[in-house]
């Protein structure tokens, strides 16, 4: 009995050390495609091209042929163009630049064949036009938006009176128009654009400072001479009296007020005055009529103190 028990116990102790039997897993067979992956990609793109891209390309080609040749998109009459912003440039001049007939006709220009950027530059070349923009409006209409130049004065160019804008661009006076500007003399059209513009800026600054005061005083500005960069000379008119006034290049309003202050005293003398120089601090220099530049001017104090040119 003891022997049997020992044998049984010994067998029970050996069981945990025995390795259980495991069946070997069978390999799964992978089915290979007849076409490699790269070949399938090529076939896919070919199908996309045939079924999608080719129809789109053909449709686009046919649509472009229709758009470029159909009379539906033909600009053939002045009513096909709307011009906005023009006051001095006639619409007929803009139509001529666009190549559109002035009267309705069977011929014209296709709206898609027109280069809008190129035509806008041609409209910009019209002297009175500052900038232009063209917008298509299907099926056959153009909207032309223009900004015209603003003249600031008259100029005498070789005996012809022309208008000039703030950038020094010369403009012909339009028909049936009226401008109330002084004449500018002494503009250097041979100088670069910056130098010419600085002269006109001086004139515009003079107007900004003095126009309201001048209108209230009864004096009118007839001419402005800018030949001397340090001295703006204005020809002022009131009734039958005409005075040449030297304003210098700054403090225009203060100097004009000095002129108005001493003017009553000047008129009491009954002397005919040729010019008045306002470029001196606290003093107005008066040149009587008939005296040359070498004659001694008459001085009138405006606020006391020593005269100093500035």
Rosetta blueprint (number, residue, H / E / L):
1 X L
2 X H
3 X H
4 X H
5 X H
6 X H
7 X H
8 X H
9 X H
10 X H
11 X H
12 X H
13 X H
14 X H
15 X H
16 X H
17 X H
18 X L
19 X L
20 X L
21 X L
22 X L
23 X L
24 X L
25 X L
26 X L
27 X L
28 X L
29 X L
30 X L
31 X L
32 X L
33 X L
34 X L
35 X L
36 X L
37 X H
38 X H
39 X H
40 X H
41 X H
42 X H
43 X H
44 X H
45 X H
46 X H
47 X H
48 X H
49 X H
50 X H
51 X H
52 X H
53 X H
54 X H
55 X H
56 X H
57 X H
58 X H
59 X H
60 X H
61 X H
62 X H
63 X H
64 X H
65 X H
66 X H
67 X H
68 X H
69 X H
70 X L
71 X H
72 X H
73 X H
74 X E
75 X E
76 X L
77 X L
78 X H
79 X H
80 X H
81 X E
82 X E
83 X E
84 X E
85 X L
86 X L
87 X L
88 X L
89 X L
90 X L
91 X H
92 X H
93 X H
94 X H
95 X H
96 X H
97 X H
98 X H
99 X L
100 X L
101 X L
102 X L
103 X L
104 X L
105 X L
106 X L
107 X L
108 X L
109 X E
110 X E
111 X L
112 X L
113 X L
114 X L
115 X L
116 X H
117 X H
118 X H
119 X H
120 X H
121 X H
122 X H
123 X H
124 X H
125 X L
126 X L
127 X L
128 X L
129 X E
130 X E
131 X E
132 X E
133 X E
134 X E
135 X E
136 X E
137 X E
138 X L
139 X L
140 X L
141 X E
142 X E
143 X E
144 X E
145 X E
146 X E
147 X E
148 X E
149 X L
150 X L
151 X E
152 X E
153 X E
154 X E
155 X E
156 X E
157 X E
158 X L
159 X L
160 X E
161 X E
162 X E
163 X E
164 X E
165 X E
166 X L
167 X L
168 X L
169 X L
170 X E
171 X E
172 X L
173 X L
174 X L
175 X L
176 X L
177 X L
178 X L
179 X L
180 X L
181 X L
182 X L
183 X E
184 X E
185 X E
186 X L
187 X L
188 X L
189 X L
190 X L
191 X L
192 X L
193 X H
194 X H
195 X H
196 X H
197 X H
198 X H
199 X H
200 X H
201 X H
202 X H
203 X H
204 X H
205 X H
206 X H
207 X H
208 X H
209 X H
210 X H
211 X H
212 X H
213 X H
214 X H
215 X H
216 X H
217 X H
218 X L
219 X L
220 X E
221 X E
222 X E
223 X E
224 X E
225 X E
226 X E
227 X E
228 X E
229 X L
230 X L
231 X E
232 X E
233 X E
234 X E
235 X E
236 X E
237 X E
238 X E
239 X L
240 X L
241 X E
242 X E
243 X E
244 X E
245 X E
246 X E
247 X L
248 X L
249 X L
250 X L
251 X L
252 X H
253 X H
254 X H
255 X H
256 X H
257 X H
258 X H
259 X H
260 X H
261 X H
262 X H
263 X H
264 X H
265 X H
266 X H
267 X H
268 X H
269 X L
270 X L
271 X L
272 X L
273 X E
274 X E
275 X E
276 X E
277 X E
278 X E
279 X E
280 X E
281 X E
282 X L
283 X E
284 X E
285 X E
286 X E
287 X E
288 X E
289 X L
290 X L
291 X L
292 X L
293 X L
294 X L
295 X L
296 X L
297 X L
298 X E
299 X E
300 X E
301 X E
302 X L
303 X L
304 X L
305 X L
306 X L
307 X L
308 X E
309 X E
310 X L
